[in-house]
Amino acid sequence: MRMGIAGKLAQGFINSKITPLLIIASLLIGVFAALNTPREEEPQIVVPMIDIYVPYPGHSAKDVEERITRPLEKVISTIQGVEYIYSASRPDFSIVTARFYVGEDTEESLVKLWSTMMKNMDLMPPGVTFPPLIKSMSIDDVPVLSLTLWGEHYDGYRLRQIAGELSNELKKIADVSEIHITGGLKRTMRVILDADRLRAHHLDPLQVARVIQQANQALPAGSFQKSNREFTVRSGEFLQSGRDLEHLVVGVVDGNPVYLSNVARIVDGPEEVNQYVFHGFGPAGKTHLAEDVPAVTIAIAKRKGADAMRVADRIRQKLEALQGRLIPGDLHITESRNYGKTASEKVATLLEHLMGAIVAVTLIVGLFLGWRGGLVVFASVPITFALTLFVYYLFGYTLNRVTLFALIFVTGIVVDDSIIVAENLHRHFSMRKLPKLQAALLAINEVGNPTILATLTVIASVLPMAFVSGLMGPYMSPMPIGASLAMLFSLLVALVA
């Protein structure tokens, strides 16, 4: 009997002592990959977007458009990798957003844009605040966890203070990227000038504003060396309290200093209300409040590639540790959004459906080919998916609805190879013309080459989806890649195991 590729593979592994070890190792690395691969609800798409804020105080939107926005757009359009440019011109400032092609490296794009901006700052007119604010955005900036702080005895000002202190602690957690606070009232020091007193001391508001700005900064004042050490000297310090403002000298009249408290009233406390954030419960809620109460929301984003569920668990553990120390006993913290929990639930649901599909296919095959045929299929599918999950882990994919849908999508396909081999084995064993070992090799050799060609044909029809360009390419690429890998592994398992 002349052996083909399939027959030679089967002959090499059918009596090998290493075959059971390979099967066990495949299942173990699959379990390892399932436990350690980050879980997310959606695939991560790298689309670098960078905002450039250029302040141009004292100018109209039209002037900003002509003198700031248009020159910036021309400069940014020369950067390699930029796909679209969006801009908005407002009185006193310009915002230009550069969107790069899908897949461009965010850090590299940021460096290229910064370098280009710095080389062309001579195009900016006098009066532009230098340097401009450049900030990147990514899909990972979307919060994975939102915490709402509320209490019946707390106002927005106190809630904001607690949220700020809490954010400083949460930033220390591994894989926490950005934290945004919404609601509440920030602490501000307001200077309310008295027009009559200003005139009496021969001062004007602009003069007072300049003095305050100059006083609220720390500047380098040189350095000196001593004992083989260099010391940097800085002069000035930032204003810390209302008392600092009150004792600030804003002018001199008849040789006497004029303090800010002589011409203005200093208010150190909450800012003026510019937004309202309240927390309440509907009729079906377990908690009942007489009325909605002020609230502050802390939105927490994770780093790229981090497991959303694990990040949320670490934050929850940190909050428990801070109870009673930083978080008062009568302050409530409600999870208004838990991306990690929803991602884990959806992944678990897809895994349940996957197991259900495997059991259903096994029962159908066992019904027509007997328990041996069903056992072959039942064993081949977990091994196939275990190897596929391990490759997902190596490729840096996450467990999300697309990657798992790829496995569900090919469940009926990956069993084809095992069913074809199991059916031919069943036929040869029923004929009882040859010993079982020779019958098995003959059965695999007969259907091996056509099975290989059929599998490669299906892979060739699915794999091109991985090369789709645009936003849908990275989003959908895990599905054709995962399906192709699963079919390839199913072929090897059917011929070897």
Secondary structure, DSSP 8 states (H G I E B T S, - for coil): ----HHHHHHHHHSS-THHHHHHHHHHHHHHHHHHHS-B-SS------EEEEEEE-TT--HHHHIIIIIHHHHHHHTTSTTEEEEEEEEETTEEEEEEEE-TT--HHHHHHHHHHHHHHTGGGS-TT--SS-EEEEE-GGGS-SEEEEEE-TT--HHHHHHHHHHHHHHHTTSTTEEEEEEEES--EEEEEEE-HHHHHHTT--HHHHHHHHHHHS--EEEEEEEETTEEEEEEE-----SHHHHHT-EEEEETTEEEEHHHHEEEEEEE-------EE---TT-SS--SS-EEEEEEEEEE-TT--HHHHHHHHHHHHHHHBTTTB-TT-EEEEEEEHHHHHHHHHHHHHHHHHHHHHHHHHHHHHHHHHHHHHHHHHHHHHHHHHHHHHHHHHT--B-HHHHHHHHHTHHHHHHHHHHHHHHHHHHHHHT-S-HHHHHHHHHHHHHHHHHHHHHHHHHHHGGGGG--STHHHHHTHHHHHHHHHHHHHHHHHHH-
